[in-house]
Amino acid sequence: MREPVFPKWANKTRQLAGVALGVTPLYLIGAIWYGFSPKTLAVGYMPKQPVPYSHALHAGELGIDCKYCHNTVDKAAHAAIPPTETCMNCHQRIRAKSKKLQPVRDSFKSGKPVQWLKVHDLPDYAYFNHSAHVTRGVGCVSCHGRVDKMEEVYQHEPLSMGWCLQCHRAPEKNLRPPSEATNMDWKPPGDPVAYGAKFRKENNINPPTDCSTCHR
């Protein structure tokens, strides 16, 4: 009797192919759905910080300007995390014995920075320049949301390439005088888009739409 050309398990390839063809579309749908979900894009990401710093209190109730702490936001690519000395400018006298501020006092004594956790963390292949946006009239609220109302800061927007390109292609609704960049309550006079279009024309603002500008 002649030996079979294929092993017995080869008879199951039809069934296996059928299963693969049935599962693959479901897998692709699931992968695409997960890839665009808020969990993947980190919307709502709010890590537990070593010090329970309230932006709602400091930026909101007390009205401290964003640039007091993030003092390079209009001068450099990165918005600086404030050194402990900035915190102690006030807290050497205000709530100087608060248990919540013990990590700040320890940092001040040791000279070692507080280990703040980054909330808005772009991929390494993406380059974002804060000063280029702030000095052209893009307000903090456009990317970070109403930080002045956040007890704990969380990621308000997806910060995806598509989200960035939406603004680069039609930035009018996000433009304001650079002097109002950190003013969370600022509203344009009249129609926001009409105001932005006029502001863009008067200031010759033409943001690049080529992805390679930001993706290195």
N, C-alpha and C positions, 0 to 999 in steps of 0.2 A: 504494500500500500504506500502510496506516495505521501511524503511528509508535507504538512501544510506550510505554505509560504509565510504566513503571518502567525504570530502567537495568538492564543485564544482571547487574550485581553483586548486584542485589536477589534474584536466584534463590538466592543462597547464604545468605540470612538464616535459612532453616530449619536448615541445617547449623550456622551460627554460634550460633543459639539452643540447639541441642542440646548443643553443646560448653559453652556458658555454664551451662546447667542441670546438666551433669555435673561441671563444675569448681567451681562455687560451693559446693556442700556440702563438698567436700574442702577448699576454702579456709577456710570457716568452722570446720571441725573443726581444721585446722592453726592458725588464729589463736587459738582457744580453748585448745588444748593449749599453745601457746607462751606465751599470756598467763598461764597458771597454772604454768609450769615454774619450777624453782628459779633458772634463769638470769635470768628476767624479774623474779622477786620478790627477787633478789639474795641468796638464801640461800647462804652460803659465800663471799660477796664479801670479799676480803682484799687490799686495796691494799698496795703496797710502800711502807712509810713511810721518811722521810728518816733515821730513826734506828731500828736494830733493837731496839726496846724489847720485852722479854719480860715479859708479864703472869704467865706461869708462874713466873718467878723472883721478881718483885717481890711480886705479890699471893699467889702460892702458896707458894713455898719460904720467902720472907722474911716473909710474913704481913702485908704493909703493907695497911692498910684502904683500901678504894676511896675513902673520903671524904678521905683525906690528899691525893690528887691532884685528884679531882673534888669539890672542897669546897663546891659549891653544889647538889649533887644533892638535898638535903633542904630547900633554902631557895629555890630558883628554878626556873623552867621548864626551863632548860637545865643540863646537867651540864658544868661548866666544864672546858675543856682546861687542864691545869696550865701555869703560866708557867715559863719556863726557870729562874727563881730556885728553884722547888720542886725541880727536878732537881738543881740545884747545891747545895742544902742538904746532900746526901749526897756528890755527885760532885766537890766541891772537894777531898775527901780520899780518897774511894773510887774507884779506877780513874781517877784524875785525868788520866792520860796515854793512856787507851785511844783508839785510832784510831776506834773505832765511835762514840765520844762527841764527836768533833771538831765536828760540826754544833751540838751543845749548847754547847760552849765558845765557838764563833764567835758563837752567838746571845747568849750572856751578855755577851760583849765589845761587840758592836755594838748591843745593845738591840732587835734585830729578832727577832720570834718564829720558832721552828722551824715550818716549813710542814707540820704534820701533816695527813694526809688523812682526811677524815671517813669512817667506816665505816658508821654507822647514819644514813642521810640520808633523812628523811621527805619526802614531796612538800610543796610550798609551801602547798597548800590544807589540809594537816592540821596541827592544833595538838596538841602533846603536852606536858604539864606533869610534869616529873620529880618535883618536890616533892609534888604532889598524890597521886602513887602511892606514893612511898617512905614518906611520913609516915602513910599508911593501911595499911601492912603488905605492900606488894608488893615482894618481894626483887629484887635486881639479876639473880639467876640466872633468874628467870622470863622475862625478855626477852632477856638477853644470853648465857645459857648459862653453863657453867663457865669463866668468863674466867680464873680462877686456874689453869687447866690448859692455857691456850692460849699457845703460844710466840709466835704472832702473832694478834692479835684478828681475828676474822672475824664476819660477820653470821650469827647462829645461828638466828634465826626470820624468817619472811617479813615481819612488820610490816605485813601487809595489813589492810584494813578488816575483812574477815571474821575474821581471826585476833584482832584486838583485840576484836571483838564477842563472840567465844567466851568471853573472860575477863569482859567486862562483864556478860554474861548469867548466868554461873556462876563467880564469882571465888573460890569457897571453896578450891579446891586450891592457889591461889597466895598465900593470906594467911598472914602471920606477924607476930610482934611487930615494930614499927618498929625497935626496938633491934637486931634480927637481920637487917635488910634487906640489909646487906653481907656477912653471914656465909654463904659458899657451902656450908658443910657442915651448916647447920642443918636439922634434920628435925623435923616436928611429932610430939608424943607421941601415939601411937596412929594412928588412921585420919586421913589428911590432910584429906579432905573433911569429916568430922565435926568435926575441930578447926577448920577454916576456917569452917564454918557457925556454930559457937559463937562464934568470934572476931568474925565479922561481926555477929552479933546483939548481942553485948556492946558493940561499938564503933559500932553503928548505921551500918554501911557499906552504902550503897546507890548503887553506881556508875550513872551515867546510861547508858541504852541507845539514846538518840536520836543518830543519826549527826551531826546538826548541832551537837552539843556540841563535837566535835573538828574537824569539817570546816567551815571558815569560807568 
